[in-house]
């Protein structure tokens, strides 16, 4: 069974960055397993109740064929206060459990610092297969883009997102939008980046870069083979 591990900071990141591509892979029979390090997002503006948030998360992920998310309890907007090794070890435990073929995570220059912490920890954890003989080799590692975070990063932070891989999502875009709307109070009116219009516009722009109608884009970090 081919396994894709989606390592993100907050509920909704998995859909914003990977919702359509994940739906496409799940429809092919691949496993899409979200790992959400801050499962409670207790600092989120207009946050629903715990029960509502959990329900929204399950509905959103189920609607695109994802497995039930694994939730960490790391602090929202404060992951920089957590020792780096604790984040790495949490992700390593998921790698040992799910034995992924591919890993997708945040770009390290995202404006949201939680994303940066998760990205850096995931980069370290992804090398686990080189230190253990009982794990399959990781085939590929990718950064993904999160609207209202990756796109809002300032140039001084470091190298920005540079897409190298484009996945056609013509028939999956509507599934992504529907999944995002399962998360109450996450989507915003246009011209906010988390609006139907901008999500669709980004998909059209990324598609145009690769000769496709709509696409999600990723930045390749590591890949074995051609």
C-alpha positions as a Markdown table, in Angstrom:
| # | Residue | x | y | z |
|---|---|---|---|---|
| 1 | Unk | 0.0 | 0.0 | 0.0 |
| 2 | Unk | 1.4 | 3.4 | -1.1 |
| 3 | Unk | 1.4 | 5.8 | 1.9 |
| 4 | Unk | 1.5 | 9.6 | 1.7 |
| 5 | Unk | 2.2 | 11.3 | 5.1 |
| 6 | Unk | 0.9 | 14.9 | 5.3 |
| 7 | Unk | 2.7 | 16.7 | 8.2 |
| 8 | Unk | 1.1 | 20.0 | 9.1 |
| 9 | Unk | 0.7 | 22.4 | 12.0 |
| 10 | Unk | -3.0 | 23.0 | 12.1 |
| 11 | Unk | -6.4 | 21.6 | 11.1 |
| 12 | Unk | -7.2 | 22.9 | 7.6 |
| 13 | Unk | -3.6 | 23.1 | 6.5 |
| 14 | Unk | -3.9 | 19.5 | 5.2 |
| 15 | Unk | -6.8 | 20.6 | 2.9 |
| 16 | Unk | -5.4 | 24.0 | 1.9 |
| 17 | Unk | -2.1 | 22.5 | 0.8 |
| 18 | Unk | -3.0 | 19.0 | -0.3 |
| 19 | Unk | -6.8 | 18.7 | -0.5 |
| 20 | Unk | -7.1 | 18.1 | -4.3 |
| 21 | Unk | -4.0 | 16.1 | -4.9 |
| 22 | Unk | -4.8 | 14.0 | -1.9 |
| 23 | Unk | -8.3 | 13.3 | -3.1 |
| 24 | Unk | -6.8 | 12.3 | -6.5 |
| 25 | Unk | -4.3 | 9.9 | -4.8 |
| 26 | Unk | -6.9 | 8.5 | -2.4 |
| 27 | Unk | -9.2 | 7.7 | -5.4 |
| 28 | Unk | -6.3 | 5.7 | -6.8 |
| 29 | Unk | -6.2 | 3.6 | -3.7 |
| 30 | Unk | -3.3 | 5.3 | -2.0 |
| 31 | Unk | -3.3 | 6.1 | 1.7 |
| 32 | Unk | -3.3 | 9.8 | 2.6 |
| 33 | Unk | -2.5 | 10.1 | 6.3 |
| 34 | Unk | -2.6 | 13.6 | 7.9 |
| 35 | Unk | -0.5 | 14.3 | 10.9 |
| 36 | Unk | -1.6 | 17.6 | 12.6 |
| 37 | Unk | 0.8 | 18.7 | 15.4 |
| 38 | Unk | -1.5 | 21.3 | 16.9 |
| 39 | Unk | -4.8 | 19.6 | 17.0 |
| 40 | Unk | -6.6 | 22.1 | 19.2 |
| 41 | Unk | -5.6 | 25.4 | 17.5 |
| 42 | Unk | -6.9 | 27.2 | 20.7 |
| 43 | Unk | -5.5 | 30.6 | 19.6 |
| 44 | Unk | -7.5 | 30.6 | 16.4 |
| 45 | Unk | -9.8 | 33.6 | 15.8 |
| 46 | Unk | -13.5 | 32.6 | 15.7 |
| 47 | Unk | -12.6 | 29.1 | 16.8 |
| 48 | Unk | -15.6 | 26.8 | 17.2 |
| 49 | Unk | -16.0 | 24.5 | 20.2 |
| 50 | Unk | -13.8 | 21.5 | 20.7 |
| 51 | Unk | -16.6 | 19.2 | 19.5 |
| 52 | Unk | -17.3 | 21.3 | 16.5 |
| 53 | Unk | -13.7 | 21.6 | 15.5 |
| 54 | Unk | -13.2 | 17.8 | 15.8 |
| 55 | Unk | -16.4 | 17.2 | 13.8 |
| 56 | Unk | -15.3 | 19.7 | 11.1 |
| 57 | Unk | -11.9 | 18.0 | 10.8 |
| 58 | Unk | -13.3 | 14.5 | 10.4 |
| 59 | Unk | -15.9 | 15.7 | 7.8 |
| 60 | Unk | -13.3 | 17.6 | 5.8 |
| 61 | Unk | -10.8 | 14.8 | 5.7 |
| 62 | Unk | -13.3 | 12.1 | 5.1 |
| 63 | Unk | -14.8 | 14.0 | 2.2 |
| 64 | Unk | -11.5 | 13.8 | 0.2 |
| 65 | Unk | -10.7 | 10.2 | 1.2 |
| 66 | Unk | -8.1 | 11.0 | 3.8 |
| 67 | Unk | -7.5 | 8.7 | 6.8 |
| 68 | Unk | -8.4 | 9.9 | 10.3 |
| 69 | Unk | -5.9 | 12.6 | 11.3 |
| 70 | Unk | -3.3 | 11.9 | 14.0 |
| 71 | Unk | -3.4 | 14.9 | 16.4 |
| 72 | Unk | -0.6 | 16.2 | 18.5 |
| 73 | Unk | -1.1 | 18.5 | 21.4 |
| 74 | Unk | 1.6 | 21.1 | 20.7 |
| 75 | Unk | 0.8 | 24.7 | 21.5 |
| 76 | Unk | -0.8 | 26.9 | 18.9 |
| 77 | Unk | 1.3 | 29.9 | 17.7 |
| 78 | Unk | 3.9 | 28.8 | 20.3 |
| 79 | Unk | 5.7 | 25.9 | 18.7 |
| 80 | Unk | 8.9 | 27.9 | 18.9 |
| 81 | Unk | 8.7 | 27.4 | 22.7 |
| 82 | Unk | 8.9 | 23.6 | 22.3 |
| 83 | Unk | 12.3 | 21.9 | 22.1 |
| 84 | Unk | 13.1 | 21.0 | 18.5 |
| 85 | Unk | 13.8 | 17.4 | 19.4 |
| 86 | Unk | 10.3 | 16.9 | 20.8 |
| 87 | Unk | 8.7 | 17.9 | 17.4 |
| 88 | Unk | 11.2 | 15.7 | 15.6 |
| 89 | Unk | 10.5 | 12.7 | 17.8 |
| 90 | Unk | 6.7 | 13.1 | 17.4 |
| 91 | Unk | 7.0 | 13.0 | 13.6 |
| 92 | Unk | 9.5 | 10.2 | 13.8 |
| 93 | Unk | 6.9 | 8.1 | 15.7 |
| 94 | Unk | 4.4 | 8.6 | 12.9 |
| 95 | Unk | 7.0 | 7.6 | 10.3 |
| 96 | Unk | 7.7 | 4.4 | 12.2 |
| 97 | Unk | 4.0 | 3.7 | 12.5 |
| 98 | Unk | 2.8 | 4.5 | 9.0 |
| 99 | Unk | 6.0 | 3.8 | 7.0 |
| 100 | Unk | 5.4 | 6.5 | 4.3 |
| 101 | Unk | 6.6 | 6.4 | 0.7 |
| 102 | Unk | 6.2 | 10.2 | 0.4 |
| 103 | Unk | 6.0 | 13.1 | 2.9 |
| 104 | Unk | 4.4 | 16.5 | 2.2 |
| 105 | Unk | 4.9 | 19.3 | 4.7 |
| 106 | Unk | 5.0 | 23.1 | 5.1 |
| 107 | Unk | 7.5 | 25.4 | 3.4 |
| 108 | Unk | 10.1 | 26.6 | 6.0 |
| 109 | Unk | 9.7 | 30.3 | 5.0 |
| 110 | Unk | 5.9 | 30.4 | 5.7 |
| 111 | Unk | 4.8 | 33.5 | 7.6 |
| 112 | Unk | 3.2 | 31.4 | 10.3 |
| 113 | Unk | 6.0 | 30.4 | 12.6 |
| 114 | Unk | 4.3 | 27.1 | 13.6 |
| 115 | Unk | 4.6 | 26.1 | 9.9 |
| 116 | Unk | 8.3 | 26.9 | 10.0 |
| 117 | Unk | 8.8 | 24.8 | 13.2 |
| 118 | Unk | 6.9 | 21.9 | 11.7 |
| 119 | Unk | 8.8 | 22.1 | 8.4 |
| 120 | Unk | 12.2 | 22.1 | 10.1 |
| 121 | Unk | 11.3 | 19.2 | 12.4 |
| 122 | Unk | 9.9 | 17.2 | 9.4 |
| 123 | Unk | 13.1 | 17.7 | 7.4 |
| 124 | Unk | 15.1 | 16.2 | 10.3 |
| 125 | Unk | 12.6 | 13.4 | 10.9 |
| 126 | Unk | 12.4 | 12.4 | 7.3 |
| 127 | Unk | 16.0 | 11.2 | 7.5 |
| 128 | Unk | 15.0 | 8.5 | 9.9 |
| 129 | Unk | 15.1 | 5.8 | 7.3 |
| 130 | Unk | 18.8 | 6.4 | 6.8 |
| 131 | Unk | 19.4 | 5.6 | 10.5 |
| 132 | Unk | 17.2 | 2.5 | 10.7 |
| 133 | Unk | 17.3 | -0.7 | 8.7 |
| 134 | Unk | 13.7 | -1.6 | 9.5 |
| 135 | Unk | 12.1 | 1.3 | 7.6 |
| 136 | Unk | 11.5 | 1.6 | 3.8 |
| 137 | Unk | 13.4 | 4.2 | 2.0 |
| 138 | Unk | 11.6 | 7.5 | 1.6 |
| 139 | Unk | 10.9 | 8.0 | -2.1 |
| 140 | Unk | 10.2 | 11.7 | -2.0 |
| 141 | Unk | 9.7 | 14.8 | 0.2 |
| 142 | Unk | 7.8 | 17.9 | -0.9 |
| 143 | Unk | 7.0 | 21.3 | 0.5 |
| 144 | Unk | 3.4 | 22.6 | -0.1 |
| 145 | Unk | 1.9 | 26.0 | -0.2 |
| 146 | Unk | -0.7 | 27.3 | 2.3 |
| 147 | Unk | -2.8 | 30.3 | 1.3 |
| 148 | Unk | -2.5 | 33.2 | 3.8 |
| 149 | Unk | 0.8 | 31.8 | 5.0 |
| 150 | Unk | 3.2 | 30.8 | 2.2 |
| 151 | Unk | 2.0 | 33.6 | 0.0 |
| 152 | Unk | 2.2 | 36.2 | 2.8 |
| 153 | Unk | 5.8 | 35.5 | 3.7 |
| 154 | Unk | 8.2 | 38.4 | 3.4 |
| 155 | Unk | 11.3 | 38.1 | 1.2 |
| 156 | Unk | 13.6 | 38.7 | 4.2 |
| 157 | Unk | 12.5 | 35.5 | 5.8 |
| 158 | Unk | 14.5 | 33.4 | 3.2 |
| 159 | Unk | 13.9 | 31.7 | -0.1 |
| 160 | Unk | 10.3 | 31.6 | -1.0 |
| 161 | Unk | 8.2 | 28.7 | -2.3 |
| 162 | Unk | 9.5 | 27.6 | -5.8 |
| 163 | Unk | 7.1 | 25.1 | -7.4 |
| 164 | Unk | 8.7 | 22.3 | -9.2 |
| 165 | Unk | 5.9 | 19.7 | -9.3 |
| 166 | Unk | 2.4 | 20.3 | -10.6 |
| 167 | Unk | -0.5 | 17.9 | -10.2 |
| 168 | Unk | -3.6 | 18.4 | -12.4 |
| 169 | Unk | -6.7 | 18.7 | -10.2 |
| 170 | Unk | -9.4 | 19.6 | -12.7 |
| 171 | Unk | -12.0 | 17.2 | -11.3 |
| 172 | Unk | -10.7 | 17.4 | -7.7 |
| 173 | Unk | -10.9 | 21.2 | -7.2 |
| 174 | Unk | -14.5 | 21.2 | -6.2 |
| 175 | Unk | -13.8 | 18.5 | -3.6 |
| 176 | Unk | -11.1 | 20.6 | -2.1 |
| 177 | Unk | -13.4 | 23.7 | -1.9 |
| 178 | Unk | -16.2 | 21.6 | -0.3 |
| 179 | Unk | -13.8 | 20.1 | 2.2 |
| 180 | Unk | -12.5 | 23.6 | 3.2 |
| 181 | Unk | -16.1 | 24.7 | 3.8 |
| 182 | Unk | -16.5 | 21.9 | 6.3 |
| 183 | Unk | -14.1 | 23.9 | 8.5 |
| 184 | Unk | -16.4 | 26.6 | 9.9 |
| 185 | Unk | -15.0 | 30.2 | 10.1 |
| 186 | Unk | -11.9 | 29.3 | 8.0 |
| 187 | Unk | -12.9 | 30.5 | 4.6 |
| 188 | Unk | -13.3 | 34.3 | 4.0 |
| 189 | Unk | -14.9 | 36.6 | 1.5 |
| 190 | Unk | -12.9 | 37.6 | -1.6 |
| 191 | Unk | -10.2 | 39.0 | -1.8 |
| 192 | Unk | -8.9 | 37.1 | 1.2 |
| 193 | Unk | -6.6 | 34.3 | 0.2 |
| 194 | Unk | -8.8 | 31.7 | 1.9 |
| 195 | Unk | -11.8 | 32.4 | -0.4 |
| 196 | Unk | -13.2 | 30.3 | -3.2 |
| 197 | Unk | -12.1 | 32.8 | -5.8 |
| 198 | Unk | -8.5 | 32.9 | -4.7 |
| 199 | Unk | -8.2 | 29.1 | -4.1 |
| 200 | Unk | -9.6 | 28.6 | -7.6 |
| 201 | Unk | -7.4 | 31.4 | -9.0 |
| 202 | Unk | -4.2 | 29.9 | -7.6 |
| 203 | Unk | -5.2 | 26.5 | -9.1 |
| 204 | Unk | -5.7 | 28.2 | -12.5 |
| 205 | Unk | -2.3 | 30.0 | -12.1 |
| 206 | Unk | -0.4 | 26.9 | -11.2 |
| 207 | Unk | -2.1 | 25.0 | -13.9 |
| 208 | Unk | -1.1 | 27.7 | -16.4 |
| 209 | Unk | 2.5 | 27.3 | -15.4 |
| 210 | Unk | 2.4 | 23.7 | -16.4 |
| 211 | Unk | 0.0 | 23.7 | -19.4 |
| 212 | Unk | -2.9 | 22.4 | -17.3 |
| 213 | Unk | -6.3 | 23.8 | -16.5 |
| 214 | Unk | -6.1 | 23.6 | -12.7 |
| 215 | Unk | -3.2 | 22.3 | -10.6 |
| 216 | Unk | -1.8 | 22.1 | -7.1 |
| 217 | Unk | 2.0 | 22.9 | -6.9 |
| 218 | Unk | 4.7 | 21.5 | -4.7 |
| 219 | Unk | 8.4 | 22.1 | -4.3 |
| 220 | Unk | 10.5 | 18.9 | -4.5 |
| 221 | Unk | 13.0 | 18.7 | -1.6 |
| 222 | Unk | 14.3 | 15.1 | -2.0 |
| 223 | Unk | 13.6 | 12.3 | -4.4 |
| 224 | Unk | 15.1 | 8.8 | -5.1 |
| 225 | Unk | 15.3 | 7.8 | -8.7 |
| 226 | Unk | 14.2 | 9.6 | -11.8 |
